[in-house]
Amino acid sequence: MDLNQPIYSERVTIDTVESELTAGKNIKLHVLRLDKLHPVISGNKWFKLKYYLADAADKGYKKIVTFGGPYSNHIAATAYAAKQLNFDAVGVIRGEQPLLPSHTLSAARDLGMELHFLSRDDYNLSKRSAGINPIDNRFKDHYYIPEGGFGSKGVAGAAEILHPGDIIKYTHIITAVGTGTTIAGILQVASPQQEVIGISAMKNNTALADEISSLLENGIPGNLRIIHDYHFGGYAKKSQPLLDFMNRFYRLSNIPLDFVYTGKVMYGIFDLISKSYFSPGAAILMLHTGGLQGNRSLPPGILEFREKM
């Protein structure tokens, strides 16, 4: 893994999704397949990590620490990148240590990441303190990477996902939102005439707009809309209707989705199309932000494509 190499590869494609619904509403729907980027660091993860890791290497750090939940794609990607780049890695995990770890945490531990579990209150304090809080004294010699790559370095990387000349034909750009870092980067390159829609993966994430605003020099632009209607109960929560939709969508498009982020986004897109949110002739680009590794936490047979990943 070379921090100076270009991120994109010929594996990344823009796939067209055609259905009776999109045809009937005269909507064009395309998917940027960032999930094809890398077997482990897929989607938006490497974009948000690369400048933090380069900074850590430039400053001579040998150890890094970052934060995430038990299904965090960021934790999985950081564990892999740290191993490849010879960093010792620590993952601070939100919540009590489970009796049976998720696939994400098991994979991170197998890659050599040391895991520390904190209650939600201590976690929220710790992830914002960057070594100031006494909880973090043990990590004073570590380089801090914020949860989800949140911050200016993560935004700089996320701004490289899209190139203005390649996206000019789209009226809408839609992505999942967790920390807000990716969508802040997208807003750097989208034109004011393009509506940028973020579908929140979390329930009652009332601070999200303020967090996105803090990442943007001029605050929230007028072409941004955050939708909170498709969280399915909260982060990493799922229901049978969501899983059924993911299976139907795979049969339609041959595109696998994950239940934490992209499944909820695509469900939301189809629901919005059915409700005539988009005007006829709209052209939508959905960012497939990867995260398919999280599906391995589901029992076999739940998703038709799980064993094909």
N, C-alpha and C positions, 0 to 999 in steps of 0.2 A: 504494500500500500504506500503510495507516494502522495504526500500532501500537495505537491505542485502539479500533479497531473490533472488534465481536464476531467470534469465530473461526468459529462455525458458520454454515452457509448451508443453504438449502433443498435443495441438491444432495446433502447427506449423508443417506443412508437406512439403515435396518436391514432387510436382506434375509433372507428365510427360505430355508434350504437343505433340500430334501427329497430323500431317497434311500431305496432299499430297506433299506440298512443302518440309517439313523436310524429309519425306521418300524418295522423289525423289533425294534430294541432299545428302542423307545418313548423316543427322545431328540429334544428340540427343539434345533435348531441355527440360530442367527441370526448374521449378520455385520454389524458396524458399518462402513459403507462410507466410512471416512475417506479412501480413495483418490480419492473424488470431490470432495474439499474444494477442490483447486486443481490446475491442470495441472502445476505444478512443485513447489510446496511442499505436497505432499499428505501424507495420513496424520498421523502424530504429529510431523512435523518442525517445523511452525510453532509448535505448542504449546511445544516445548522451546526454541525460539529466541527467542520474542517478548520475554521478560523480560530476556534478555541484551542484545538489540538496543536495548530501551528504556533500559536502564541505560547502555549505551555512548553513546546519544544524549544522555541527561541529563547525562552527565559530559563532554560535548564532544569525544568521540573522533571522529576522521575515518577511522581505519583499524582493521580488525579482523583477527584471525588465529585460525584454528581448525584442527582435526586430523581425519584420517580416512583410510580405505583407498582403493584405486583404484576401488572400486564403491560408495563411501559416499553414501547418500542425504542424509546431513547435509551433506557437501561441496556437493552439487548444490543443495540448498535454501539454504544459506548464501550461495553465489555469487549466486543469483537475488535473495534478499532484500537483500543488500548493494548490488547494482546499483539496485534499486528505491528504496532508502533513502539512496543517494549515499554509501555507505562504500567506501573502497578495501579490498579483501579479499585475504588471503593464506591459502592452504590448504597445510598441512604434511602430506604424504602418506607413509603407511607403506610402506617398501620402495623398491627402486631404481627409477629412472625407466625405464619400459618403452619398447621400440622402437616399439610401437604402443599409444598410450594407449587406455584404456577409453572407452566413450561418455560415462560420467560425467565423467571428467577433461577430455575434449574440450569438453563442454558447459560445464563450469565455467570453463575457459580462455576460451571464446567469450564468456562473460558478464563477462569482465574480471578473473577471479580469478588472482592470481599463484601458481604452484605451486612448492613446494619439496619435494624428495624426500629422505628420510632412511632409513638402515638401520633395521631393526626395533629394535635396541638403542638407538640414538640417538633414535629416534622415541619409544619408551616413556619415556626420560629426559626428553625435551623436553616432551611433552604434560603431564607431571606437574609441571614446574618453574615454569611461568607466568612466565618471564622471569628466573628465578634462574640457570638453567644458562647457561654461556657461549654455547651454540649459539643461544640466543634473544636475544642482544644486539641483533641487527639488528631485532628486533620490539619493542623497549622502548617505542616510542610507539604500539603497537597495543593494542587492547582484546582480551583473551583470552577466547575462548569454548571451553570444554572439548569434547573429542570427544563427539559425540552429545548435546551439551547437558547433560552430566553435571554435577550439582551442584544446589544448592537452588533456583536460578532455573528450571532445567529441570524439576525435580520440581513446582514450583508451577504451571508451565504444563501439565504432563502431568496434574495433578490436575483440570484443567478439561475433560478429554476426556469424562468421564462425570459424570452428575448422579445422586446417590443415588436420587431419586424415579423415575428412568427405568430403573434397573437392578435394582430390588428383586425382580423376578420371576425373575431368573436365579440358578441354583445355582452356576454356574461362569463365570468370566471368564478368557479365555485370550488371551495375546498373545506375540509374539516378544520375545526378550530379546537385547540387544546389550550396551550399557553398564549396563543396569538402571534407567535413569532413568524410562522410561515406566512400568514396572511399579511402581516406588516411588510414582509419582503415583497410579496406580490403587489402590494399597493405602490411600491417604489417604481414598478415598471408598467403597471396598467395605466391606460389613458383615462382621463376624467369622464369620457363618454362610455366607458365600460363599467357595468355594475359588478362589483366584487362582492360575492356572497360567502359568508362563513357560516357553517352549520356546526353549532356547538355540540361537543360530545359529552358535556357535563350538564348536570341539572342545577338550576338556580345559580349559574355562574355570573352573578350580578357585577362582579368586578372586572369582567372580561373587557368591556369597552375602555375602562380606565387603563387597563394593562396594555392594550393595543395602542392607545393614545400615547402612553409613556415611551413607546418605541418609535414614534413618528415625530419628526421635527416640528411639523405644523399641526399636530393633532389629528383627529379623525376626519378624513375627507368625506365629501358629500356622496361619493359613489360607493361607499361601504354599507353593507347591511349584514347584521348578525342575526341569525335565526336560532331560537332556543326550543323549537317544537319537536325535535326529532332525537332526543337523547335516550329514549326508551328506558327511562328510570334513572339514568345517571351514567357516570363513566364506567365503561366495561360491563354495563348492564345489558341484558338482551332479553328478547321475548320470542315466542314461536313465530309471530308474524314477521319479525325481522329476519330470522333464520330462513323462513320459507321464501321471503323475498330474495334473499341472497342466492338461494338455490335456483329460483326462477330466472334471476338475472344472469346467472352463469350459463344456464341452458340457452338463453337468448343471445348472449354476447361472447361466451367463452372467456369472460373476465372474472377472476375470483376477487371477492371483497372480504374485508375483515369486519368482525362484529363490533369492534371498539370505535372505529372511525369511518372507514369508507363505505361500509354497508349502510350506515345511518345517513351519510351524505347522499348516496344514490337513491335510497328510499325517499329522502326529502325531495330530491330533484323530480322524481316521477310523481310524487304527490303534488308538488307545485305545478308541474305541467298539467296534471289532471284538473287542477283548480284554475287553469288559465292565468297563472301568475305571469308567464312569459308571453309577449306579443307574438303573433304569427310571424315567421321569418327569423325569429331569434336564433342565434348560434351560441351554444353553450360549450365551454371547455371545463370539464371536471378534472381536478388533479387527483390522480390515484397516488396517495401518499404512502403506499406500502403497508407495512405492519401485518402482513399475512402470517407471520410467526405466531401471533396471538391465537390464531384459530386452532393451533395444536393443543391448546388447553381443553378443547371440546372433545367429548367422547367420539370415537369413530362412528361414522354413519350419519351424524347430525348434518354435516355439510357434504354435499355430493362430491366436491372437489378437494376435500381436505387431504386425502391420500395422494393427490396429484401434485401437491405443492413441493 
